[in-house]
Amino acid sequence: MKPPPKKAKMEMDPLEERVMVEENGEDRSEDEEEALVALIEHRTKEVEQLRRSITYYKSKLTEAEKRLRDSRSKLARLRSPANLKVPENLPDNGAKRVKEERRSASPIHIDKGHSRTKAQSRPQLVIPAVNPKIVQPLKLADSNMKASVGLESQVTNSFPTQSNSKPYGVSSECEAVGLLEGTKRKLEQKQHKELIPLICSRSSPCIIRCHPGSHICSQHKRKLRSLVLNPINDQLFVTSALDGVVNLWQIQARGSNASLLSSTDCVSPKQRRWQEDIAWHPLGNSLFSAYSADGGDSQISILYLNASQERKRVRFLDEKPHLKGIINSIIFMPWVDVCFTTGGSDHAVILWSEKDGEWKPKVLHRNIHSSAVMGVAGMQQKQIVLSAGADKRIIGYDLLCGRADFKNQIESKCMSVLPNPTDFNLYMVQTGAPEKQLRLFDVRLRQTEIHAFGWKQESSESQSALINQAWSPDGLYITSGSADPMVHIFDIRYNSHRPSQSVKAHQKRVFKAVWHHSLPLLISISSDLQIGLHKIV
């Protein structure tokens, strides 16, 4: 009798893998039952979340349309006493409505009483428009998800910007509506908070009790290069190294350990190059890597982590807009439209947008920088692409106007740029100046530096562009790796140029230390091939 045909291998998330029956036929009925119960509970919560999302956004849309009609009526009465009638019908085309919202005012909430006390040299960057505000998505913690409680009785006009936990597979309301309407991005809207007045406001720092915790082997054969947390699932992060392998990790026991879920060889097809930089897609389901433009090799790859077949997991894009040299930086922009930017040694900044399932590049500029572009980033409140170069220049390129909004020349080469996650006007630039490695800037003040931090390097190595920084989720702290085996922590409120504290984290130089979004945890990578998990208590 012929054996039954094998079922095709399907995509599985970590919970589904737990319910997969092994071929050896061992009796695992109890484990399977437990895993199935957990999977059913998880998916029940997901369905309830999406249903509530649809109801909530329909009601908010109705309210927003009513407010818009009222505002138009008031404006008509102010302009002309005789013109009291305003068209009541709004456009039914959903795409047109989205375009209107994208041109609306920034989500920054300005406190008028507070703004009057500020210096006249810091005007507000964005003036509120007549158009309605973009509705901010509400992120729910797992403990707050109850099927019997409607969102209408829970929410107010000010929405929380972060949740305490993000269980696997649970999406925000914005993602749910995006999937239903055909959009391709879950955009995490954040609420603006003024932090710039707090800079250098204290004579002593707020010390974080960070204890060097456990270390796990990175499973890489060569030195690590990048570490990035998943934007959707807080339990996942990836590492890349000079061996060209991308390792996917899952955090265990609230940060006490991490387990390796998968390893994928992502070296470029021609030159067998490793990834110079990596970035998660905003939906957290794929990873984008940047390589080099030399030798006609592929410049961008996409790693699909849910692909069932290993050979289909990595896709290299055909487009090759960079002309030569290394592509130093890749990052997704914090806007409604899904797009990412790359900066390379050919002095170019390239914007990549998805059209009909294909990623198409657009050259923003090639001649503004006179040397390699080392870092790129997007500002939250306005479509400005920041770029920092080895030519000591910081450029703010206005995407809507198609020209440079501002140019800033400093005395030291720039190696990266990183906007603050909370104060949308604040950004940090990493430079090559010893003891002044980190510079803080206000985008409204153009060429004015607010403050500088740094550390005295004990080793004789020069400043490295491979050593990166990270903001804490509240935007008050900065962590930086160093050529020494230390993680330096800076409190922006501390009136000093030195670190507020330094933690010995590894045996060799530290490349990066990132803050976990929901756990009191710092995750670091080092040239000692170890991943450090450091708990904050």
C-alpha positions in Angstrom: 0.0 0.0 0.0 1.4 3.4 -1.0 2.1 5.9 1.7 0.0 9.0 1.6 1.6 12.0 -0.1 3.5 14.5 2.1 1.9 17.8 2.7 3.6 20.9 1.4 5.7 22.8 3.9 3.8 25.9 5.0 4.8 29.1 6.7 4.7 28.8 10.5 5.1 31.4 13.2 6.8 30.3 16.5 3.5 29.2 18.0 2.7 27.1 15.0 6.1 25.4 15.1 5.3 24.2 18.6 2.3 22.3 17.3 4.1 20.6 14.4 4.1 16.8 14.8 7.6 15.2 14.4 8.1 12.4 11.9 9.4 9.9 14.5 5.8 9.4 15.8 6.5 10.1 19.5 3.5 10.6 21.7 3.3 14.3 22.5 -0.4 14.7 22.9 -0.1 16.8 26.1 2.4 19.2 24.6 0.3 19.5 21.4 -2.8 20.3 23.4 -1.0 22.9 25.5 0.5 24.5 22.3 -2.9 24.5 20.5 -4.7 26.1 23.5 -2.0 28.9 23.5 -2.3 29.3 19.7 -6.1 29.5 19.8 -6.0 32.1 22.7 -3.4 34.1 20.8 -5.5 34.2 17.5 -8.7 34.8 19.3 -7.2 38.0 20.8 -5.9 39.0 17.4 -9.3 38.6 15.8 -11.0 40.6 18.6 -8.3 43.3 18.2 -9.0 43.7 14.5 -12.8 43.8 14.9 -12.5 46.5 17.5 -10.1 48.4 15.3 -12.6 48.5 12.4 -15.4 49.8 14.7 -13.2 52.3 16.3 -11.8 53.9 13.1 -15.3 54.0 11.5 -16.6 56.0 14.4 -13.5 58.3 14.4 -13.9 58.9 10.7 -17.5 59.9 11.2 -16.5 62.3 14.0 -13.6 63.7 11.9 -15.9 64.4 8.9 -18.4 66.2 11.2 -15.6 68.3 12.7 -14.3 69.1 9.2 -17.8 70.3 8.1 -18.1 72.5 11.2 -14.7 74.1 10.6 -15.5 74.8 7.0 -18.8 76.4 7.9 -17.1 78.6 10.5 -14.4 79.6 7.9 -17.1 80.5 5.4 -19.0 82.6 7.9 -15.8 84.5 8.7 -14.9 85.2 5.1 -18.3 86.2 3.9 -21.5 86.8 5.9 -23.5 86.0 2.8 -21.7 82.8 2.1 -23.1 80.5 4.8 -23.4 77.3 2.8 -20.5 74.8 2.6 -20.6 71.6 0.5 -21.6 68.8 2.9 -20.4 66.0 0.7 -16.9 64.8 1.3 -15.0 62.8 -1.4 -15.8 59.1 -1.3 -12.5 58.1 -2.8 -10.5 56.7 0.1 -7.2 57.4 -1.7 -8.1 61.1 -2.0 -8.9 61.2 1.7 -5.5 59.7 2.5 -3.8 62.3 0.4 -5.6 65.1 2.2 -4.5 63.7 5.5 -0.9 63.4 4.4 -0.9 67.1 3.7 -2.4 68.0 7.1 -0.6 69.5 10.1 2.1 67.7 12.1 0.9 65.5 14.9 2.9 67.7 17.2 0.7 69.1 20.0 1.8 72.7 20.8 1.2 74.1 24.2 0.5 77.7 23.5 1.2 78.9 27.0 4.5 77.1 27.1 5.6 78.3 23.6 5.2 81.9 24.5 7.9 81.5 27.2 10.5 80.2 24.7 13.1 82.3 23.0 12.1 83.9 19.7 15.0 82.1 18.0 13.1 78.8 18.2 9.8 79.2 16.2 7.6 76.2 15.8 8.5 74.3 12.7 5.0 73.3 11.6 2.0 75.7 11.6 -1.3 74.0 12.1 -3.4 73.8 8.9 -7.1 74.0 8.3 -7.1 70.3 7.3 -8.1 67.8 9.9 -5.5 66.0 12.1 -4.4 62.5 11.2 -6.0 60.2 13.7 -3.3 58.8 16.0 -3.4 55.0 16.4 -4.0 53.5 19.8 -1.6 50.7 20.8 -3.1 48.3 23.3 -1.1 46.3 25.9 -1.9 42.6 26.1 -3.3 43.1 29.6 -5.8 45.6 28.4 -7.3 43.5 25.6 -10.8 42.4 26.6 -13.4 41.3 24.2 -16.3 42.6 26.1 -15.0 46.2 26.5 -15.5 48.6 23.6 -12.8 51.0 22.6 -15.3 53.9 22.6 -15.5 53.9 26.4 -11.7 53.6 26.8 -10.1 56.2 24.6 -9.8 59.9 25.0 -8.6 62.7 22.7 -4.9 62.0 23.7 -3.7 58.6 22.8 -0.9 56.7 24.5 2.2 56.2 22.3 3.7 53.1 23.7 2.5 49.8 25.2 4.1 47.8 27.9 4.1 44.7 25.9 3.7 43.6 22.3 2.7 39.9 22.0 3.7 38.1 18.9 1.4 38.7 16.0 -0.8 41.4 17.7 -1.1 44.4 15.4 -2.0 47.9 16.1 -5.2 49.6 14.9 -3.3 51.4 12.1 -2.0 48.1 10.7 -5.5 46.6 10.9 -7.1 49.4 8.9 -4.1 49.5 6.5 -4.6 45.8 5.6 -8.3 46.3 5.0 -7.9 49.4 2.9 -5.0 47.9 0.9 -2.2 50.1 2.3 1.1 48.5 3.0 2.3 49.9 6.3 1.6 49.9 10.0 2.8 53.3 11.0 3.6 53.9 14.6 2.4 57.4 15.3 4.2 58.9 18.2 3.3 62.0 20.3 5.6 64.9 20.3 7.1 65.9 23.6 9.4 68.9 24.2 12.8 67.7 25.4 15.1 70.4 24.1 14.4 72.7 27.1 15.6 69.9 29.4 19.0 69.7 27.8 21.7 70.6 30.3 19.1 71.5 32.9 20.6 69.4 35.8 23.9 69.6 37.6 23.8 65.8 38.3 22.7 62.9 36.1 19.9 60.4 36.8 21.9 57.2 37.1 20.5 54.0 35.6 21.2 50.9 37.6 22.4 48.8 34.7 24.1 45.5 35.6 26.2 43.6 33.1 24.0 40.5 32.6 24.3 37.3 30.6 26.3 36.9 27.4 25.4 34.5 24.7 27.4 33.3 21.7 26.4 35.2 18.6 26.8 32.1 16.4 28.6 34.3 13.8 32.0 33.2 12.5 33.3 36.8 12.0 32.9 40.1 13.7 29.4 41.4 14.2 28.2 44.4 12.2 24.6 45.3 13.0 21.9 44.8 15.7 18.2 45.8 15.0 15.1 45.2 17.1 11.9 44.1 15.3 9.5 47.1 15.1 6.4 45.0 15.7 7.4 42.1 17.8 9.5 43.1 20.8 10.6 39.5 21.4 12.6 39.4 18.1 15.9 41.0 17.0 18.4 40.3 14.3 22.2 40.4 14.1 24.5 40.5 11.0 28.2 40.1 10.7 31.1 40.0 8.3 30.3 36.4 7.5 27.2 37.6 5.6 24.8 35.6 7.8 21.7 37.1 9.4 20.7 35.5 12.7 17.1 35.9 14.0 16.8 35.8 17.8 14.0 35.5 20.3 14.2 37.0 23.8 13.5 34.5 26.5 12.6 34.8 30.2 12.1 38.6 30.1 15.6 39.3 28.9 17.6 36.7 30.8 18.4 34.8 27.7 17.8 34.7 23.9 17.4 31.7 21.6 18.5 31.5 17.9 15.5 30.9 15.6 17.1 30.9 12.2 20.3 31.7 10.3 20.3 32.8 6.7 23.2 33.3 4.3 22.7 36.7 2.7 26.0 37.4 1.0 25.8 39.2 -2.3 25.7 37.0 -5.4 28.7 38.3 -7.3 31.3 39.8 -4.9 30.2 37.6 -2.0 29.9 40.8 0.1 28.4 41.1 3.6 25.7 43.5 4.6 27.0 47.0 5.4 23.7 48.0 7.1 20.3 46.4 7.7 16.8 47.7 8.5 13.5 46.1 9.3 10.4 46.7 7.1 7.9 48.7 9.2 5.6 45.7 9.3 8.4 43.6 10.8 8.0 40.7 8.3 11.1 41.3 6.2 14.6 42.6 6.5 16.4 44.9 4.0 20.2 44.9 3.6 22.6 47.3 1.8 25.8 46.1 0.3 28.3 47.8 -2.1 28.1 49.3 -5.6 31.4 48.0 -6.8 31.8 45.2 -9.4 28.2 45.5 -10.7 27.0 43.6 -7.6 23.5 43.7 -6.2 23.0 46.7 -3.9 19.9 45.8 -1.9 18.5 42.5 -0.7 15.2 41.5 1.0 15.1 38.7 3.5 11.6 37.2 3.8 11.6 35.6 7.2 8.3 33.8 6.7 9.3 32.2 3.3 8.7 28.4 3.4 11.7 27.5 1.2 15.2 28.6 2.1 16.2 29.4 -1.5 13.2 31.9 -1.8 13.9 33.7 1.4 16.5 36.1 0.0 15.7 38.4 -3.0 18.3 40.7 -4.5 16.8 43.8 -6.3 17.8 44.5 -9.9 18.0 48.3 -9.5 21.6 49.6 -8.9 21.4 53.4 -8.5 24.6 53.9 -6.5 27.6 54.3 -8.8 30.5 53.1 -6.7 31.8 52.3 -3.2 30.1 51.1 -0.1 26.4 51.8 0.8 26.9 52.9 4.3 23.3 53.4 5.6 19.8 52.1 5.0 16.7 53.2 7.0 13.0 53.4 6.5 11.4 56.8 6.7 8.8 57.5 9.5 6.1 58.6 7.1 2.8 57.2 5.9 4.2 56.1 2.5 6.4 53.1 2.8 9.9 54.1 1.6 13.5 53.8 2.6 16.7 55.8 2.0 20.2 54.8 1.4 23.4 56.8 1.5 26.7 55.7 -0.1 30.3 56.4 -0.7 29.4 57.9 -4.1 28.1 61.0 -2.3 24.5 60.0 -3.2 21.3 59.8 -1.2 18.7 57.5 -2.8 15.0 57.3 -2.0 13.4 53.8 -2.6 9.6 53.5 -3.0 7.5 50.5 -3.8 5.4 50.6 -6.9 3.3 47.6 -8.1 5.3 45.2 -5.9 8.7 46.5 -7.1 11.1 48.8 -5.3 12.1 51.7 -7.5 15.0 54.2 -6.6 14.9 57.9 -7.0 18.1 60.0 -6.7 17.5 62.8 -4.2 21.0 64.3 -4.7 24.5 63.3 -5.7 26.4 66.6 -5.6 25.5 68.3 -2.3 28.0 66.2 -0.4 31.6 66.2 -1.5 32.5 63.0 0.2 30.9 59.7 1.4 27.4 59.9 2.9 27.8 58.0 6.2 24.3 58.2 7.7 20.7 59.0 6.6 17.4 59.5 8.5 13.9 61.0 8.1 12.3 63.6 10.3 9.0 62.7 11.8 7.0 65.9 11.5 8.0 66.9 8.0 9.3 65.1 4.9 12.9 66.1 5.4 15.7 63.6 4.7 18.8 64.2 6.9 22.2 63.1 5.7 25.6 63.3 7.4 28.8 62.9 5.5 32.5 62.5 5.8 32.8 65.9 4.3 31.7 67.4 7.7 28.3 68.4 6.3 24.8 67.9 7.6 22.1 68.3 5.0 18.4 68.6 5.4 16.7 67.8 2.1 13.1 68.8 1.7 11.4 66.1 -0.3 8.3 68.1 -1.2 10.3 71.1 -2.5 13.0 69.0 -4.1 15.9 71.0 -2.7 18.1 71.3 0.4 16.2 72.9 3.2 19.4 73.6 5.2 23.1 72.9 5.1 25.3 72.7 8.2 29.1 72.6 8.1 31.0 71.5 11.3 34.7 71.0 12.1 34.7 67.2 12.2 33.6 64.4 9.8 30.1 63.0 10.5 29.5 59.2 10.7 25.8 58.9 11.5 22.6 60.8 12.2 19.7 59.7 14.5 16.5 61.6 15.3 15.1 61.6 18.8 12.1 59.3 19.2 10.1 61.8 21.3 11.1 65.3 20.4 10.6 65.6 16.7 12.8 68.7 16.4 15.9 67.1 18.1 18.5 64.9 16.4 21.9 63.6 17.1 25.0 63.4 14.9 28.0 61.2 15.6 31.3 62.8 14.7 35.0 61.8 14.7 36.0 64.4 17.3 37.5 62.8 20.5 35.5 63.7 23.6 32.9 65.4 21.4 31.6 62.4 19.5 27.9 63.1 19.9 26.3 66.4 18.9 22.7 67.5 19.5 20.9 69.8 17.1 17.5 71.5 16.9 16.2 71.3 13.3 14.6 74.7 13.7 17.9 76.4 14.5 19.6 75.0 11.4 23.4 75.5 12.0 23.3 75.9 15.8 24.7 73.1 18.0 22.8 72.7 21.3 25.2 70.5 23.2 28.0 68.0 22.7 28.8 64.8 24.6 31.8 62.5 24.4 34.3 60.3 26.1 38.0 59.9 26.4 39.1 56.9 24.4 41.5 54.6 26.2 42.6 52.6 23.2 44.7 54.0 20.4 42.2 53.2 17.7 40.7 56.1 15.7 37.0 56.9 15.9 35.0 54.2 14.1 31.9 54.5 12.0 31.0 51.0 13.0 30.4 52.2 16.6 26.8 53.3 16.7 24.4 55.0 19.2 20.8 54.5 20.2 18.1 56.6 21.9 16.2 55.3 24.9 12.4 55.0 24.2 11.7 58.2 26.3 14.3 60.2 24.4 16.2 61.2 27.5 19.2 58.9 27.3 21.8 57.9 24.6 23.8 54.7 24.6 27.0 54.4 22.6 29.5 51.7 22.0 33.2 52.5 22.1 36.6 51.2 21.0 37.0 50.2 24.6 34.8 47.4 26.1 32.4 49.9 27.5 28.8 51.0 27.0 28.6 54.8 27.6 25.3 56.2 28.7 24.5 59.9 28.4 21.6 61.7 30.2 20.8 64.7 27.9 19.6 66.6 31.0 23.1 66.4 32.6 25.0 69.7 32.4 28.3 68.0 31.4 30.2 66.8 28.3 31.0 63.4 29.8 29.0 60.2 30.1 26.6 60.1 33.0 27.8 56.5 33.5 29.8 53.8 31.7 29.2 50.1 32.0 31.8 47.4 31.2 29.8 45.1 29.0 32.3 43.0 26.9 35.8 41.9 26.6 36.5 43.8 23.4 35.1 46.9 21.7 31.4 47.4 21.7 29.7 48.2 18.4 26.2 49.0 19.6 23.9 48.9 22.6 20.1 49.3 22.0 17.3 49.9 24.4 14.5 47.4 24.5 11.1 49.0 23.8 9.1 47.3 26.6 11.6 45.4 28.9 14.1 47.0 31.2 16.9 45.7 29.1 19.9 46.8 27.0 21.2 44.5 24.2 24.7 44.9 23.0 27.1 43.4 20.4 30.8 43.3 20.4 33.9 42.2 18.5 34.3 39.4 21.1 31.4 37.7 19.1 29.1 37.9 22.1 25.6 39.3 22.5 25.1 41.0 25.9 21.8 41.2 27.7 22.0 43.8 30.5 19.1 44.3 32.8 18.1 47.7 34.1 16.9 47.5 37.7 
